[in-house]
Amino acid sequence: MTELTQDFTAKLYDNYSSNVKYQAVENAITSNGFLKSLETRAGKVNNQPVFSIDLTNDAVTNQKQSGRCWMFAALNTFRHKILTEFKLENFELSQAYTFFWDKYEKSNWFFDNILATEAEDLTDRKVKFLLDTPQQDGGQWDMIVAIFQKYGVVPKDIYPESVSSSASGELNTYLNKLLRQDAEILRQVARDGGDTQAKKEELLQEVFNLLAANLGLPPQKFDFEYRDKDNEFHKVEGVSPKEFYDKFVGVDLNDYVSIINAPTEDKPYNQSYTVEFLGNVAGARDVRHLNVEMDRFKELAIAQMQQGETVWFGCDVGQVSNRKEGIMALDVYDFKTALDLEYTQTKASRLDYSESLMTHAMVLTGVDLDENGKSLKWKVENSWGDKVGAKGYFVASDAWMDEYTYQIVVRKEFLTEDELKAYEAEPRVLAPWDPMGALA
C-alpha cells in the first residue's frame, strides 16, 4: 500500500484553490447539484423530439417503484397493436399478472439451481451468486416470452395493481428471505438422501401463498367487456389468459430473436450466446442472443420500425441521461469545460471494468433518418409515467445509442441467412455474472 502523505494532499489543495474556474463551479454545484449545474444548451437543442418515423404517441405506462421495465416494454409493444386493431383507448395489459407468475417461476428456478449445486460449498462462487439474489424484479426478453407462452396475458382491469406490485421492495425482501431459508432446507434434505421434490413442492406452496396474499390470486377465466372508439360494445365471456393472448395479441413469439451488441474481445460477432443460471420458467426456451456489430444492430431496429412495428430494447439508462428533460445524449452534460474531466473508456472497456451493463428496457417507437437512411436520433417510450420527458417519451442521440444500448428484439425475417444460422447454432455459455446476463 502507498500512504497518502500530508504534503501530497496539501499539493492537491493548492492546485484546486488556485483555479478560479473550480471556485465558480463549486459555487454552482453546491447550490444546484452536480449534473444540474453541468447541463448544456446544446444537449437540448440537438435532441428535439421530432422524428421522420414516429409510430406512436399513446399515453405512457408507469412501473412505479418496481423493476418491471422489461415486462412493461414487452406489454407495451403488444398494447400498440391492440389499441390499433381493436380501436381501444386507455387500455393496458396487466403487468401485475406477469409479475406474479414470474416470481413464482423464478422461485422454482432458484430451487432447481440450488439442488444442482448442492454438492458445492457455500463459498463456491456460483452458489454465492445464487444466494446473493435468489430472485428479483428484472428479466430478459426470452424470460417474458416464457411467461406469455405458459400463462398468457390479461387486461389490467381484470388483474389490477397492488401495493406490492407498484412498490415491490418489501415483497422482494421477504420472498428472498424465505428462499434463502428454503435453500438451506433443500440442501440438507439432499444431503440426507431425502425426497427433494416433495420438499420443494411443499416450499412452493408457501411461496405461492406469499405471492397471492401480496399480489392477488391470478384469474383462470374471466369476462372482458369494452367499448371501442366507435362506442360499439363488445363482450368476451369465459376466456382464459392464454385464449385472451391468442385473440387480442396473436403474436407468434417464436418469430422474434434477441440481438446484442457486446464489443468485448471475448465475444466475437455473429455468434450466439446464452448465460448460465439465467432464466425463469423450467422447460422454456433458453435465453439466447446473437452478437452483431453496432451498425448492423441499428439497421435491424430501423428495418422493423420501417415495417410499422416498435422495438423492445435494453440499455444503460442512467448513463449521461437527463431524466427530467427526457434526453439521453453524450452532450447533455459538459464535464470537461467545468472540471477538466474526460470519460474516455470505450463501450468494450466499460463492460469489462463493470462500469456499464443493461439496466433498463424500453420501446423504440421512432427514429429520425438522414437522406441516406442513417439514424440521427431515436424516439423512446419509457415506463416512468408522463411527468418526465415529453409526456413520458425520451430522445436518445445516435451516439448515445452506440455507447449505451446493448439489446434489441426483432423478427427473424430481418436477419440474413448467415445471421439466422449463427443465432440457431449451439450457443456459447457465458458465466452467470457476465454483463450480457444483466436483467433489465
Secondary structure, DSSP 8 states (H G I E B T S, - for coil): -----HHHHHHHHHHHHT-HHHHHHHHHHHHH-HHHHHB-HHHHHTT-S--SEE-------B--BS--HHHHHHHHHHHHHHHHHTT--S--B-HHHHHHHHHHHHHHHHHHHHHHTTTS-TTSHHHHHHHH-S--S---HHHHHHHHHHH---BTTTS---HHHHB-HHHHHHHHHHHHHHHHHHHHHHHTT--HHHHHHHHHHHHHHHHHHHH----SSEEEEEE-TT--EEEEEEE-HHHHIIIII---GGGEEEEE---STTS-SSEEEEETT--SSTTS----EEE--HHHHHHHHHHHHHTT--EEEEE-TTTTEETTTTEE-TTSB-HHHHH-------HHHHHHTTS----EEEEEEEEEE-TTS-EEEEEEE-SB-TTSTBTTEEEEEHHHHHHHEEEEEEEGGGS-HHHHHHHHS--EEE-TT-GGG---
